[in-house]
Amino acid sequence: MAENGVDALSIMQMIQANNGSSQSGSFVQNDTEYLVTTGKFLATSEDVENLVVGVNNNMPVYLKQVAAIQDGPQTPKNYVSFGYGKANEKYAKNNAEYPAVTISIAKVKVVRNVVAVVNGVPIPPCIGI
């Protein structure tokens, strides 16, 4: 970082300044007012890598030059937990909620002869099944 003329505090400030949008004004056209918004949030790891965090010798210093950028896991959309109710005997020892996983299993009806069904040919009954 020192080689590129930037420090951790200035990098943090540049990330905060470039990760957002703001209302920059408005204009009226045909009796309709349009609001102008500038800037955008950092959405991808490439956005973060290509963020200019300083200038050294009249050249931009990109975040990827001074830091290793890793794209982490997605933010969970749902959380699942498990816990015993007060009526259960296990509640006395386990009265909290614990992280859990939901698994869905479905049974699919098997068609004996798909080609025959599609072609409209009647399927003879199976013997011994």
N, C-alpha and C positions, 0 to 999 in steps of 0.2 A: 504494500500500500504506500509506504513512504517513497518508494521508487517512482510511483505514479503521482505523487503529490496529493494524496487523499488520506483521510483518517476515518476511523469507524463512525465518529459523530457526524461528519459531513455526509457519509454514505447513508446513514440512517435518515438524515434530514432530506436527502434527495429522493429516497424511496418514498417517504411520507408525502413529499410534495408532488410526486408524479403518480401516486396511486389514488386517484380520486377525480371527481368531476365537479364542476361548479356552474352556477347560473351566471352567464356573462352578459345578459341583456335581452332585448326583445325587439321585434319590428312588427309593423302593421302592414298588411297587404290585403286588399279587397275586404275590408271591414273584419279582418281576422288577425288577432295578435298571436305571433309565434315567439316562443321562448327559445333563446339560444343557450345551449349547454356546451361547454368546452371541457376537454380532458376525458380520460376514461380510466377505469380500474385496470390494474395489471391482471391479465387473465391466464396467460400461459407462461411456461418456464422461459420461452423465447423472449417474451415481453420483458421479463426480469433480467435475463442475460444481456439484452441490448439496451438496458437503461443507462443513460449517460450520468455518471456520478461525479464527474469532475473534468477539468481541463489541465493538460500538462504539455508544455512546449507547443501551445496552440493546436493541440490534437485532443479529441475527446477521449476520456477514460471511461470504458464500459465496465459495468459491474462484473461481467465474466472475466475481465482481465485481473481483477483483484480478489475474486471470491469464487468458490465452487458452488454452482447452482444445482440443486437436486429437486426434482418434482416429487412431492410427497404423496401419500394416499389421499383419495377423495374424501370429502366430508361425508359422514354417514347421513343417509336420508331418513332412516328409522333406527330406533333403539329398542331392544327387547330385553326384558328382565324377568326373573323368576323369583317367586317368594311364596312362602307358606302362609295360609290364612290362620287367624286366631283359633279356629275350630280344629285345626290339624294338630296332632300330638307333637310333630316335629317343630312347631312354631316356637316352643320354649327354648330350644337350642339354636334355631336358625330364624330369628325374627327380622331379618333384613332382606333386601332385594339383591339379587345377584345377576351379573350379566348372563345372557342366554343367547342361543342361536335358534332360528326358526328354520325347519326343514319341511318342504312340501313334497309329497309323493302322490302321484295320480296313477290310476290304473286305466289302461287304454283297451277298448274293446277290439279284439282281433277279428279281422274279416278273413274268411277262409280262402277266397279266391278273388282278389281285387279285379283282375282282368275280366272274369266272368260277370261280376256285378256291374262293371262299367259297360260291357257290351250287352247287358240285358239278358244274359243267358241264365236260366234258373239253375240254382245250385242244388244238386241232389243231397238229401240228408246223409249225414255221416253215421256210419254204424260203428258202435263200439267206442264212441267218444263220450 
